[in-house]
Amino acid sequence: MYDRFDLEEEIHKVWSTEEDLETILYRIMDAPEEHPSEDEITNMLMGLKEIHNSRCIKLYDVFETMVKDRCFTSKEIPLDYRGIPLTDYEDAYYEDQDARQGQLDI
């Protein structure tokens, strides 16, 4: 079972793609050695694309598992279908009826 720290870690991993791109740019533009060929650049970018895709798949898997495990719901307070806490079921029922009929208290 995942928690919010696992989700945060996976989000940070996805952001590391920016650092990977910086490294590739350094290699192409600033490295003291010979600049990479077009094939080498293409291979680096294709590899980074696959790594980034894998990071996104893992991030989504963590998120999807947390949704399935109801990690984003309150265990003490019942929520309606919108995720809004139900203070009193009857009040919420009538509020929903009013909202469906366009009678909102704003």
C-alpha positions, 0 to 999 in steps of 0.5 A, spaced: 500 500 500 502 506 498 501 513 501 502 520 500 510 520 501 510 514 495 506 519 491 510 525 492 517 521 491 514 519 484 512 526 482 519 528 484 522 522 479 518 525 474 521 532 475 528 529 474 527 529 467 529 536 466 535 534 470 536 529 465 535 534 459 540 539 462 545 533 462 544 532 455 544 539 453 551 539 456 554 534 452 551 537 446 553 544 447 558 545 453 562 538 454 570 539 452 570 533 448 567 532 441 560 533 440 556 527 439 553 525 432 546 526 430 545 518 432 548 519 439 543 525 440 537 521 437 539 515 442 540 519 448 533 523 447 530 516 445 532 513 451 530 519 455 523 519 452 523 511 454 525 513 461 520 519 462 515 514 460 516 509 465 517 514 470 510 517 468 507 509 468 510 508 475 507 515 478 500 513 475 500 506 478 502 509 485 496 514 484 491 509 481 493 504 487 492 510 492 485 511 489 483 504 489 485 503 496 481 510 498 487 514 500 484 520 498 478 519 502 476 521 510 475 515 514 472 519 520 467 524 515 463 521 510 463 524 503 458 525 498 460 524 490 464 530 490 468 529 496 465 534 500 464 532 507 457 530 509 455 533 516 448 531 516 445 526 510 438 529 510 441 536 509 446 534 504 440 530 500 436 536 500 442 541 498 443 536 492 436 536 490 436 544 490 442 544 486 439 539 481 433 544 480 438 550 479 436 553 486 443 554 489 445 558 495 451 562 493 
